[in-house]
Structure formats: C-alpha cells, structure tokens
C-alpha cells in the first residue's frame, strides 16, 4: 500500500520519480528486480540439480543459500526467519513456471562470458 505524501519529502520524492523514469527509459532494472532475477536463477539451478540428481550442484546451491542466510543474520535478522525466507525464495513451488523465464536467449547479453553454449 502506498504511503501518504508528505510535504517535507516532496523534493526527494520528485527526484526519485525522475530517476525511476530515467531507468525505465533506459530499460535498466532497479536493484529489487535484479535481486528477484538472481533468486529465480538460483531456484532454477537448484531445481535442475535435483531433477538431474547432481549432488554436487545441490551442495553448491546449499552453500549459496547459506551465504545468503549468513548475510541476513549479519544484518540483524533472526537465523530461523532468515533460513525460512531464503529457502522459501529458492525452493519455490512454481519453479517449473520460472524455468522458461530464466532460460531465455541472453547469451549475447553477457559480454566476454567464459560460458560457451553446448
């Protein structure tokens, strides 16, 4: 739910609105969109590893989850709640619907990538 406008913050609000308009014009994602994309990619990575039975890649996914949990705990969040939220994002129930979204043709969008299509 949007907050009510505050006259004291109007200048900053207008500046933020202009900034977001500029980002939209450049088709440049904001940090929250990038964070969501990374979570979706990790969810698909884990799902694929589980489907293929790759214990090594499941362990890698576990390690990445643990790093995210550690980061949140270091920022003052509860260990239990951090674990819950990270796992909820990575082990999502709709992962099958996310697979085509993260598996698009973006190879050319990563310049100088060491990844070679197989």
N, C-alpha and C positions, 0 to 999 in steps of 0.2 A: 504494500500500500504506500503510495507516495506521501511524503511528508508535506505539511502545510508550508507555504512560502513564508520566509522570514525576511523582513525588510533589511535587516542587518547583513544578511548573506547574499543579497541580490546581485552585487557586483561579481562575487565569486561564482554564483550560480550561472550568470550570463557568460562568464569566461569559460566555465566548464561546458556549457551548451555549445559554444562556438568551437571548442576543442573537439567535442564529440562529432559535431557536424563535419569538421575537417577530416577526422578519422574516417567517417562514413564515406566522404568524397574520395578518399584515397583507398577505400576498401581495406583499411588497416584495422585488424581486430584489437579490441581492448584486452587488457590482462585477464579479465574473467573469462572471455571467450577462449583465450589461449589455454588457461587452466582447465577449462572444460574439455578442450580438444585433447590435452595431454592425458586427462583421466580416461577419456574414451579410448584412446590409443592403448593405454595400459590395460584396460578392461579387455579389449580385443586380443592383445598379446597374451594375457593370461588364459583367456578362453581358448584360443588356438593351441596354446601349450597343453592345456588339459585335454582337448579333443585329440591331439596327436600323441598324448601320453609322454610328453617330453618333461621328465622330472627336472632336468637341468634348467629349462626355461621357467617352470613353475617356481623353482627355488629363486631364480632371478627376480621373478615377479614378487615373491615374498620379500626379498631384500629391498626392492623399491618401495613396497608398502611400508616396511619397517622404517625406512628412511623418512618417508612422509609422516609416519606416526611420531618418530623422534623429533622431527621439526616442529610439529604441532605441540608436543609436550614441552619442548624448549621454549615455546611461545606462551606457556602458561595453561594449556588445556589439559584436562583430565586424561590420563592414559586410557582408561576404559572408553571414554567418549571419542577420543582420537582414533583408537582402533576401530570402534564401531563405524564411525563416519568414513574412514579411509576404505575399509572393507566394503561398506555399502556402495561407495563410488566405483570401486574396482570390480567387485563381484556382482555386478548388476544383473537383474533378471531379464532385461531386454537386450542383452548383449548381441543376440542374433540380429536384431534390427540395426545395431550400430556397426556391425561388420562392413556392410557396403559403404557406409559413410566415411570410414577411415581407410578403406582400401581403394580409394579413387586414384585416378591417374595424376599424381602430383610429383612424380619423379623429376620432372623438369623444374619444379618449384624449389628444389634443393640444390643450389649451385655447388660445384666441387664436391659432391657427395661421393663417399667411398663405396656407397651401395651400388651394386650392378644388378640390373634386372636378370632374373634367372629364367 
